[in-house]
Amino acid sequence: MRVKTSVTLSEELVQEIDKLSQRYGNRSALVEQAVRSFLAAERQQVRDAQDLEILNRRAAKLNKEAQEVLNYQVKR
């Protein structure tokens, strides 16, 4: 379902959007694609931050395991 909405943008931005809009069909299609891409990037950034937090929380254990593997390989 489509919902009509109104946003206020700078004149310069609207001019740039209009230049590119033919590639996407129309202005609305371009703006929708841009917002979808932005939202996907934001979701990815949240997942990346969560992954980093997990890695940081487990870093000591992971580093210890890695060192044990390296020590085992060197002894052979």
Gaussian input, Z-matrix of N, CA and C with variables (Angstrom, degrees):
# hf/3-21g

backbone

0 1
 N
 C     1     B1
 C     2     B2     1     A1
 N     3     B3     2     A2     1     D1
 C     4     B4     3     A3     2     D2
 C     5     B5     4     A4     3     D3
 N     6     B6     5     A5     4     D4
 C     7     B7     6     A6     5     D5
 C     8     B8     7     A7     6     D6
 N     9     B9     8     A8     7     D7
 C    10    B10     9     A9     8     D8
 C    11    B11    10    A10     9     D9
 N    12    B12    11    A11    10    D10
 C    13    B13    12    A12    11    D11
 C    14    B14    13    A13    12    D12
 N    15    B15    14    A14    13    D13
 C    16    B16    15    A15    14    D14
 C    17    B17    16    A16    15    D15
 N    18    B18    17    A17    16    D16
 C    19    B19    18    A18    17    D17
 C    20    B20    19    A19    18    D18
 N    21    B21    20    A20    19    D19
 C    22    B22    21    A21    20    D20
 C    23    B23    22    A22    21    D21
 N    24    B24    23    A23    22    D22
 C    25    B25    24    A24    23    D23
 C    26    B26    25    A25    24    D24
 N    27    B27    26    A26    25    D25
 C    28    B28    27    A27    26    D26
 C    29    B29    28    A28    27    D27
 N    30    B30    29    A29    28    D28
 C    31    B31    30    A30    29    D29
 C    32    B32    31    A31    30    D30
 N    33    B33    32    A32    31    D31
 C    34    B34    33    A33    32    D32
 C    35    B35    34    A34    33    D33
 N    36    B36    35    A35    34    D34
 C    37    B37    36    A36    35    D35
 C    38    B38    37    A37    36    D36
 N    39    B39    38    A38    37    D37
 C    40    B40    39    A39    38    D38
 C    41    B41    40    A40    39    D39
 N    42    B42    41    A41    40    D40
 C    43    B43    42    A42    41    D41
 C    44    B44    43    A43    42    D42
 N    45    B45    44    A44    43    D43
 C    46    B46    45    A45    44    D44
 C    47    B47    46    A46    45    D45
 N    48    B48    47    A47    46    D46
 C    49    B49    48    A48    47    D47
 C    50    B50    49    A49    48    D48
 N    51    B51    50    A50    49    D49
 C    52    B52    51    A51    50    D50
 C    53    B53    52    A52    51    D51
 N    54    B54    53    A53    52    D52
 C    55    B55    54    A54    53    D53
 C    56    B56    55    A55    54    D54
 N    57    B57    56    A56    55    D55
 C    58    B58    57    A57    56    D56
 C    59    B59    58    A58    57    D57
 N    60    B60    59    A59    58    D58
 C    61    B61    60    A60    59    D59
 C    62    B62    61    A61    60    D60
 N    63    B63    62    A62    61    D61
 C    64    B64    63    A63    62    D62
 C    65    B65    64    A64    63    D63
 N    66    B66    65    A65    64    D64
 C    67    B67    66    A66    65    D65
 C    68    B68    67    A67    66    D66
 N    69    B69    68    A68    67    D67
 C    70    B70    69    A69    68    D68
 C    71    B71    70    A70    69    D69
 N    72    B72    71    A71    70    D70
 C    73    B73    72    A72    71    D71
 C    74    B74    73    A73    72    D72
 N    75    B75    74    A74    73    D73
 C    76    B76    75    A75    74    D74
 C    77    B77    76    A76    75    D75
 N    78    B78    77    A77    76    D76
 C    79    B79    78    A78    77    D77
 C    80    B80    79    A79    78    D78
 N    81    B81    80    A80    79    D79
 C    82    B82    81    A81    80    D80
 C    83    B83    82    A82    81    D81
 N    84    B84    83    A83    82    D82
 C    85    B85    84    A84    83    D83
 C    86    B86    85    A85    84    D84
 N    87    B87    86    A86    85    D85
 C    88    B88    87    A87    86    D86
 C    89    B89    88    A88    87    D87
 N    90    B90    89    A89    88    D88
 C    91    B91    90    A90    89    D89
 C    92    B92    91    A91    90    D90
 N    93    B93    92    A92    91    D91
 C    94    B94    93    A93    92    D92
 C    95    B95    94    A94    93    D93
 N    96    B96    95    A95    94    D94
 C    97    B97    96    A96    95    D95
 C    98    B98    97    A97    96    D96
 N    99    B99    98    A98    97    D97
 C   100   B100    99    A99    98    D98
 C   101   B101   100   A100    99    D99
 N   102   B102   101   A101   100   D100
 C   103   B103   102   A102   101   D101
 C   104   B104   103   A103   102   D102
 N   105   B105   104   A104   103   D103
 C   106   B106   105   A105   104   D104
 C   107   B107   106   A106   105   D105
 N   108   B108   107   A107   106   D106
 C   109   B109   108   A108   107   D107
 C   110   B110   109   A109   108   D108
 N   111   B111   110   A110   109   D109
 C   112   B112   111   A111   110   D110
 C   113   B113   112   A112   111   D111
 N   114   B114   113   A113   112   D112
 C   115   B115   114   A114   113   D113
 C   116   B116   115   A115   114   D114
 N   117   B117   116   A116   115   D115
 C   118   B118   117   A117   116   D116
 C   119   B119   118   A118   117   D117
 N   120   B120   119   A119   118   D118
 C   121   B121   120   A120   119   D119
 C   122   B122   121   A121   120   D120
 N   123   B123   122   A122   121   D121
 C   124   B124   123   A123   122   D122
 C   125   B125   124   A124   123   D123
 N   126   B126   125   A125   124   D124
 C   127   B127   126   A126   125   D125
 C   128   B128   127   A127   126   D126
 N   129   B129   128   A128   127   D127
 C   130   B130   129   A129   128   D128
 C   131   B131   130   A130   129   D129
 N   132   B132   131   A131   130   D130
 C   133   B133   132   A132   131   D131
 C   134   B134   133   A133   132   D132
 N   135   B135   134   A134   133   D133
 C   136   B136   135   A135   134   D134
 C   137   B137   136   A136   135   D135
 N   138   B138   137   A137   136   D136
 C   139   B139   138   A138   137   D137
 C   140   B140   139   A139   138   D138
 N   141   B141   140   A140   139   D139
 C   142   B142   141   A141   140   D140
 C   143   B143   142   A142   141   D141
 N   144   B144   143   A143   142   D142
 C   145   B145   144   A144   143   D143
 C   146   B146   145   A145   144   D144
 N   147   B147   146   A146   145   D145
 C   148   B148   147   A147   146   D146
 C   149   B149   148   A148   147   D147
 N   150   B150   149   A149   148   D148
 C   151   B151   150   A150   149   D149
 C   152   B152   151   A151   150   D150
 N   153   B153   152   A152   151   D151
 C   154   B154   153   A153   152   D152
 C   155   B155   154   A154   153   D153
 N   156   B156   155   A155   154   D154
 C   157   B157   156   A156   155   D155
 C   158   B158   157   A157   156   D156
 N   159   B159   158   A158   157   D157
 C   160   B160   159   A159   158   D158
 C   161   B161   160   A160   159   D159
 N   162   B162   161   A161   160   D160
 C   163   B163   162   A162   161   D161
 C   164   B164   163   A163   162   D162
 N   165   B165   164   A164   163   D163
 C   166   B166   165   A165   164   D164
 C   167   B167   166   A166   165   D165
 N   168   B168   167   A167   166   D166
 C   169   B169   168   A168   167   D167
 C   170   B170   169   A169   168   D168
 N   171   B171   170   A170   169   D169
 C   172   B172   171   A171   170   D170
 C   173   B173   172   A172   171   D171
 N   174   B174   173   A173   172   D172
 C   175   B175   174   A174   173   D173
 C   176   B176   175   A175   174   D174
 N   177   B177   176   A176   175   D175
 C   178   B178   177   A177   176   D176
 C   179   B179   178   A178   177   D177
 N   180   B180   179   A179   178   D178
 C   181   B181   180   A180   179   D179
 C   182   B182   181   A181   180   D180
 N   183   B183   182   A182   181   D181
 C   184   B184   183   A183   182   D182
 C   185   B185   184   A184   183   D183
 N   186   B186   185   A185   184   D184
 C   187   B187   186   A186   185   D185
 C   188   B188   187   A187   186   D186
 N   189   B189   188   A188   187   D187
 C   190   B190   189   A189   188   D188
 C   191   B191   190   A190   189   D189
 N   192   B192   191   A191   190   D190
 C   193   B193   192   A192   191   D191
 C   194   B194   193   A193   192   D192
 N   195   B195   194   A194   193   D193
 C   196   B196   195   A195   194   D194
 C   197   B197   196   A196   195   D195
 N   198   B198   197   A197   196   D196
 C   199   B199   198   A198   197   D197
 C   200   B200   199   A199   198   D198
 N   201   B201   200   A200   199   D199
 C   202   B202   201   A201   200   D200
 C   203   B203   202   A202   201   D201
 N   204   B204   203   A203   202   D202
 C   205   B205   204   A204   203   D203
 C   206   B206   205   A205   204   D204
 N   207   B207   206   A206   205   D205
 C   208   B208   207   A207   206   D206
 C   209   B209   208   A208   207   D207
 N   210   B210   209   A209   208   D208
 C   211   B211   210   A210   209   D209
 C   212   B212   211   A211   210   D210
 N   213   B213   212   A212   211   D211
 C   214   B214   213   A213   212   D212
 C   215   B215   214   A214   213   D213
 N   216   B216   215   A215   214   D214
 C   217   B217   216   A216   215   D215
 C   218   B218   217   A217   216   D216
 N   219   B219   218   A218   217   D217
 C   220   B220   219   A219   218   D218
 C   221   B221   220   A220   219   D219
 N   222   B222   221   A221   220   D220
 C   223   B223   222   A222   221   D221
 C   224   B224   223   A223   222   D222
 N   225   B225   224   A224   223   D223
 C   226   B226   225   A225   224   D224
 C   227   B227   226   A226   225   D225

   B1=1.4436
   B2=1.5311
   B3=1.2598
   B4=1.4609
   B5=1.5212
   B6=1.3380
   B7=1.4553
   B8=1.5118
   B9=1.2822
   B10=1.4607
   B11=1.5233
   B12=1.3273
   B13=1.4599
   B14=1.5199
   B15=1.2955
   B16=1.4576
   B17=1.5168
   B18=1.3198
   B19=1.4646
   B20=1.5226
   B21=1.3059
   B22=1.4574
   B23=1.5210
   B24=1.3217
   B25=1.4632
   B26=1.5187
   B27=1.3119
   B28=1.4546
   B29=1.5317
   B30=1.3042
   B31=1.4592
   B32=1.5213
   B33=1.3326
   B34=1.4639
   B35=1.5294
   B36=1.3294
   B37=1.4653
   B38=1.5243
   B39=1.3026
   B40=1.4620
   B41=1.5281
   B42=1.3200
   B43=1.4682
   B44=1.5211
   B45=1.3401
   B46=1.4679
   B47=1.5215
   B48=1.3190
   B49=1.4640
   B50=1.5240
   B51=1.3092
   B52=1.4619
   B53=1.5306
   B54=1.3212
   B55=1.4670
   B56=1.5300
   B57=1.3312
   B58=1.4620
   B59=1.5210
   B60=1.3056
   B61=1.4648
   B62=1.5213
   B63=1.3091
   B64=1.4637
   B65=1.5236
   B66=1.3354
   B67=1.4685
   B68=1.5243
   B69=1.3137
   B70=1.4613
   B71=1.5236
   B72=1.2950
   B73=1.4599
   B74=1.5049
   B75=1.3198
   B76=1.4572
   B77=1.5298
   B78=1.2996
   B79=1.4749
   B80=1.5269
   B81=1.3114
   B82=1.4643
   B83=1.5238
   B84=1.3230
   B85=1.4675
   B86=1.5196
   B87=1.3225
   B88=1.4596
   B89=1.5272
   B90=1.3167
   B91=1.4664
   B92=1.5244
   B93=1.3245
   B94=1.4635
   B95=1.5272
   B96=1.3288
   B97=1.4665
   B98=1.5265
   B99=1.3148
   B100=1.4658
   B101=1.5240
   B102=1.3148
   B103=1.4642
   B104=1.5246
   B105=1.3310
   B106=1.4741
   B107=1.5275
   B108=1.3307
   B109=1.4693
   B110=1.5220
   B111=1.3170
   B112=1.4578
   B113=1.5225
   B114=1.3229
   B115=1.4587
   B116=1.5259
   B117=1.3225
   B118=1.4675
   B119=1.5256
   B120=1.3271
   B121=1.4647
   B122=1.5231
   B123=1.3086
   B124=1.4690
   B125=1.5271
   B126=1.3415
   B127=1.4659
   B128=1.5266
   B129=1.3258
   B130=1.4605
   B131=1.5223
   B132=1.3035
   B133=1.4630
   B134=1.5279
   B135=1.3277
   B136=1.4640
   B137=1.5281
   B138=1.3407
   B139=1.4694
   B140=1.5222
   B141=1.3304
   B142=1.4634
   B143=1.5251
   B144=1.3182
   B145=1.4680
   B146=1.5217
   B147=1.3371
   B148=1.4629
   B149=1.5260
   B150=1.3301
   B151=1.4632
   B152=1.5200
   B153=1.3084
   B154=1.4596
   B155=1.5209
   B156=1.3179
   B157=1.4578
   B158=1.5315
   B159=1.3346
   B160=1.4703
   B161=1.5267
   B162=1.3278
   B163=1.4747
   B164=1.5225
   B165=1.3166
   B166=1.4654
   B167=1.5266
   B168=1.3316
   B169=1.4588
   B170=1.5234
   B171=1.3166
   B172=1.4688
   B173=1.5170
   B174=1.3056
   B175=1.4630
   B176=1.5219
   B177=1.3021
   B178=1.4690
   B179=1.5245
   B180=1.3171
   B181=1.4641
   B182=1.5290
   B183=1.3336
   B184=1.4581
   B185=1.5230
   B186=1.3278
   B187=1.4678
   B188=1.5223
   B189=1.3230
   B190=1.4672
   B191=1.5270
   B192=1.3208
   B193=1.4624
   B194=1.5266
   B195=1.3184
   B196=1.4613
   B197=1.5303
   B198=1.3175
   B199=1.4597
   B200=1.5241
   B201=1.3272
   B202=1.4602
   B203=1.5194
   B204=1.3229
   B205=1.4754
   B206=1.5280
   B207=1.3310
   B208=1.4665
   B209=1.5247
   B210=1.3171
   B211=1.4643
   B212=1.5273
   B213=1.3216
   B214=1.4555
   B215=1.5294
   B216=1.3277
   B217=1.4639
   B218=1.5224
   B219=1.2991
   B220=1.4594
   B221=1.5243
   B222=1.3161
   B223=1.4712
   B224=1.5088
   B225=1.2811
   B226=1.4597
   B227=1.4439
   A1=109.03
   A2=116.49
   A3=122.83
   A4=109.26
   A5=115.00
   A6=121.84
   A7=107.17
   A8=116.81
   A9=120.83
   A10=108.77
   A11=115.41
   A12=120.43
   A13=109.01
   A14=114.74
   A15=119.84
   A16=108.83
   A17=115.96
   A18=121.21
   A19=108.09
   A20=115.15
   A21=120.39
   A22=108.40
   A23=115.93
   A24=122.22
   A25=109.22
   A26=115.21
   A27=118.75
   A28=109.69
   A29=115.42
   A30=120.74
   A31=110.79
   A32=116.53
   A33=120.85
   A34=111.09
   A35=116.19
   A36=119.89
   A37=110.49
   A38=117.59
   A39=121.15
   A40=110.15
   A41=117.42
   A42=120.31
   A43=110.98
   A44=116.78
   A45=119.99
   A46=111.25
   A47=116.20
   A48=120.54
   A49=109.78
   A50=116.91
   A51=120.93
   A52=111.51
   A53=117.75
   A54=120.75
   A55=111.31
   A56=116.67
   A57=120.96
   A58=114.13
   A59=117.33
   A60=120.63
   A61=113.58
   A62=119.22
   A63=121.10
   A64=111.00
   A65=117.13
   A66=120.87
   A67=111.92
   A68=116.58
   A69=121.12
   A70=112.68
   A71=116.33
   A72=121.01
   A73=112.51
   A74=116.42
   A75=121.00
   A76=109.13
   A77=116.08
   A78=121.73
   A79=111.17
   A80=117.23
   A81=120.55
   A82=111.72
   A83=116.76
   A84=120.44
   A85=110.61
   A86=117.48
   A87=121.00
   A88=110.84
   A89=116.64
   A90=120.61
   A91=109.92
   A92=117.46
   A93=120.01
   A94=110.89
   A95=116.99
   A96=120.21
   A97=110.87
   A98=117.01
   A99=120.94
   A100=111.20
   A101=116.94
   A102=120.57
   A103=109.90
   A104=117.97
   A105=120.21
   A106=110.35
   A107=116.85
   A108=120.72
   A109=110.92
   A110=116.48
   A111=121.08
   A112=110.79
   A113=117.23
   A114=121.01
   A115=111.41
   A116=117.27
   A117=120.49
   A118=110.51
   A119=117.08
   A120=120.95
   A121=110.86
   A122=117.25
   A123=121.09
   A124=110.72
   A125=116.74
   A126=120.01
   A127=110.52
   A128=116.77
   A129=121.00
   A130=110.48
   A131=117.08
   A132=120.90
   A133=111.05
   A134=117.21
   A135=121.25
   A136=109.61
   A137=117.21
   A138=119.94
   A139=111.00
   A140=117.23
   A141=121.07
   A142=111.24
   A143=116.55
   A144=120.52
   A145=110.53
   A146=116.90
   A147=120.57
   A148=110.94
   A149=116.71
   A150=120.80
   A151=111.07
   A152=116.87
   A153=120.90
   A154=111.10
   A155=116.57
   A156=120.53
   A157=110.18
   A158=116.97
   A159=120.95
   A160=110.46
   A161=116.45
   A162=120.14
   A163=111.24
   A164=117.20
   A165=120.18
   A166=111.37
   A167=116.26
   A168=120.41
   A169=111.42
   A170=116.64
   A171=121.25
   A172=112.96
   A173=117.68
   A174=121.89
   A175=112.57
   A176=118.10
   A177=120.46
   A178=110.49
   A179=116.99
   A180=120.76
   A181=110.97
   A182=117.38
   A183=120.82
   A184=111.45
   A185=116.89
   A186=120.34
   A187=110.98
   A188=117.47
   A189=121.54
   A190=109.87
   A191=117.23
   A192=121.04
   A193=111.00
   A194=116.55
   A195=120.57
   A196=110.51
   A197=116.92
   A198=120.70
   A199=110.84
   A200=117.24
   A201=120.72
   A202=111.46
   A203=117.47
   A204=121.54
   A205=109.60
   A206=116.60
   A207=119.88
   A208=111.02
   A209=117.07
   A210=120.65
   A211=110.82
   A212=116.40
   A213=120.68
   A214=110.18
   A215=117.68
   A216=122.08
   A217=111.21
   A218=118.46
   A219=122.59
   A220=110.15
   A221=118.91
   A222=123.14
   A223=112.28
   A224=119.46
   A225=122.01
   A226=109.64
   D1=134.41
   D2=178.13
   D3=-95.79
   D4=142.71
   D5=177.52
   D6=-124.12
   D7=126.87
   D8=178.30
   D9=-79.42
   D10=133.41
   D11=-179.63
   D12=-139.84
   D13=166.98
   D14=-179.94
   D15=-127.20
   D16=134.46
   D17=175.78
   D18=-131.66
   D19=155.32
   D20=178.21
   D21=-109.03
   D22=122.93
   D23=-178.61
   D24=-125.83
   D25=159.67
   D26=176.89
   D27=-67.89
   D28=153.35
   D29=179.96
   D30=-60.12
   D31=-40.58
   D32=-179.24
   D33=-62.09
   D34=-41.41
   D35=179.94
   D36=-66.09
   D37=-42.21
   D38=179.05
   D39=-62.46
   D40=-39.02
   D41=177.89
   D42=-62.75
   D43=-42.02
   D44=178.22
   D45=-66.57
   D46=-40.43
   D47=177.63
   D48=-60.96
   D49=-45.28
   D50=-178.76
   D51=-62.66
   D52=-35.97
   D53=177.98
   D54=-63.06
   D55=-37.07
   D56=-177.45
   D57=-91.25
   D58=-16.86
   D59=-169.74
   D60=-61.23
   D61=-28.03
   D62=-179.60
   D63=-61.40
   D64=-33.06
   D65=179.36
   D66=-67.13
   D67=-25.09
   D68=-175.47
   D69=-106.80
   D70=-0.51
   D71=179.60
   D72=107.67
   D73=-51.11
   D74=177.60
   D75=-165.50
   D76=176.87
   D77=-177.56
   D78=-59.94
   D79=-44.33
   D80=-178.38
   D81=-62.12
   D82=-42.02
   D83=179.88
   D84=-64.03
   D85=-40.80
   D86=178.18
   D87=-63.49
   D88=-47.12
   D89=-179.02
   D90=-63.88
   D91=-41.23
   D92=178.82
   D93=-61.80
   D94=-45.03
   D95=179.25
   D96=-63.55
   D97=-41.29
   D98=179.40
   D99=-62.59
   D100=-43.02
   D101=-179.97
   D102=-68.38
   D103=-40.81
   D104=177.06
   D105=-59.48
   D106=-44.27
   D107=179.33
   D108=-62.96
   D109=-42.60
   D110=178.84
   D111=-61.96
   D112=-45.76
   D113=-179.56
   D114=-64.44
   D115=-39.04
   D116=177.28
   D117=-63.57
   D118=-41.28
   D119=177.89
   D120=-64.43
   D121=-38.90
   D122=177.84
   D123=-64.56
   D124=-42.96
   D125=178.17
   D126=-62.52
   D127=-41.25
   D128=178.72
   D129=-63.72
   D130=-39.88
   D131=179.08
   D132=-62.89
   D133=-38.60
   D134=177.22
   D135=-65.32
   D136=-44.47
   D137=178.73
   D138=-63.03
   D139=-41.64
   D140=178.62
   D141=-61.47
   D142=-41.62
   D143=178.98
   D144=-64.88
   D145=-39.71
   D146=177.44
   D147=-64.53
   D148=-43.36
   D149=178.21
   D150=-62.29
   D151=-43.43
   D152=179.09
   D153=-62.35
   D154=-40.16
   D155=179.12
   D156=-63.45
   D157=-41.33
   D158=177.78
   D159=-63.96
   D160=-46.32
   D161=178.98
   D162=-61.14
   D163=-43.46
   D164=179.35
   D165=-63.93
   D166=-38.70
   D167=179.40
   D168=-65.96
   D169=-32.28
   D170=-176.08
   D171=-105.65
   D172=9.48
   D173=-173.77
   D174=-58.55
   D175=-45.27
   D176=-177.31
   D177=-60.29
   D178=-46.58
   D179=-179.78
   D180=-64.96
   D181=-44.78
   D182=179.58
   D183=-63.19
   D184=-41.08
   D185=178.70
   D186=-65.46
   D187=-39.13
   D188=178.36
   D189=-63.21
   D190=-45.35
   D191=178.67
   D192=-61.39
   D193=-42.81
   D194=179.54
   D195=-63.12
   D196=-41.56
   D197=179.08
   D198=-64.44
   D199=-40.20
   D200=177.41
   D201=-61.74
   D202=-41.69
   D203=177.91
   D204=-62.96
   D205=-45.16
   D206=179.81
   D207=-63.20
   D208=-42.33
   D209=178.86
   D210=-61.71
   D211=-41.36
   D212=179.67
   D213=-63.75
   D214=-42.50
   D215=-179.21
   D216=-65.52
   D217=-37.33
   D218=-178.06
   D219=-69.58
   D220=-36.47
   D221=-177.16
   D222=-68.75
   D223=-24.57
   D224=-177.42
   D225=-67.61

